[in-house]
């Protein structure tokens, strides 16, 4: 009898059960979608923040008419035996927009200088004391593209320095996120990350009023072992005009002029090296 008195009738349990079920259904109908909407909104805000950081950097860099910088690059190679090796280079770059640059690269397997004076491009291999000259005109962007597509040469961090760097960087991006604050070489930065179908890449941009690129890392997703290329930029200086001869190439005494195809071996890698097998 006491037990019966302490036990609610079945009807009351059923009523409470229905009320709980209705409340749970209401939470599913309203609470969960609201949370999902908040999460989606936060993700989109994070994505836009990352894109805005890159856009701000690109706008600032493209407005810099005369600039100099130093860089250190690291290129990873995965051997057929799945051993990952890293090759390092350092150099300096000077740009005078719209149509002049001088870039040097020194590493274990290359000691080369590329010079563009608005009328021609010169590739100088200091190790072999040979150089090649090719006619070229137009903007730095156009010449960089020709170097890549026709002559198989590239400027370190070129996609960060050209005037259309935002378009170059954001092409084919499928995912973007703001990671957070970071420090690179003692400089406070904003860290962002992006994904393409073939690569993942990360960028560190200086915080504050001078949003210059400090570091770039690109990871291949199509090669086994996911090798990376990274470049860190330092000693960024701008605003000072260059002397007239800054972008004029004067061949050293004894240097031999050759066709550009004879300098196809000039690279950060040893002769015959491959960058691994596709996945």
C-alpha angles and dihedrals in degrees: 000000000000090000090050090051093052094047115082115232117263090251091059092049089049092049092049091045091052090049091050091047091050091050091049091049090050090052090051092046097046113009101049097046090047090053090047090050091050091050091049091048091050091048091051091048089051090049093050091048090056093048092047091054091054092045092050091049093048092049092050096046094047089053091058105097100183121025143154131197144163125229144190119204134192123198120189125208127191113210123217085258088059093249112146116220129183127214121197133203137172133197151140133254133200122188131185112183136258102019118358137081143153120197129177128194125189124182142133092286105025139048103173141149128202119200129184118184100176093267106052144006121233125197112195120191104199094189093061094029091231132127140187129207125202126182111247137160137176135058127337088252092057094047092047089054092049091049089055101041103034107024103028092233128125141189116234111256091359092152089060095050107042120098092246094047094131093058092043093051098042097046110122094359110159100175134026133181141171108231100186144249120335142166123235119182090344092307122122109238145175113238119214132173133202138185131213126178092262103026145030116213137186130199132194115202125189113255122235132027096337106059098185122157113259103175140005127192123187121190122196116224095184098062123071112254092027098249118206138216117204135177129187120201122210141163093040110186128173144166100054120111119236124237116257094256096049093103099033116108115218111184114228118246109280096018113140124222115225138169115279092244088064088066095053088111092066104111145125089256132071116261112282096016118143129203096232137269124304116252 
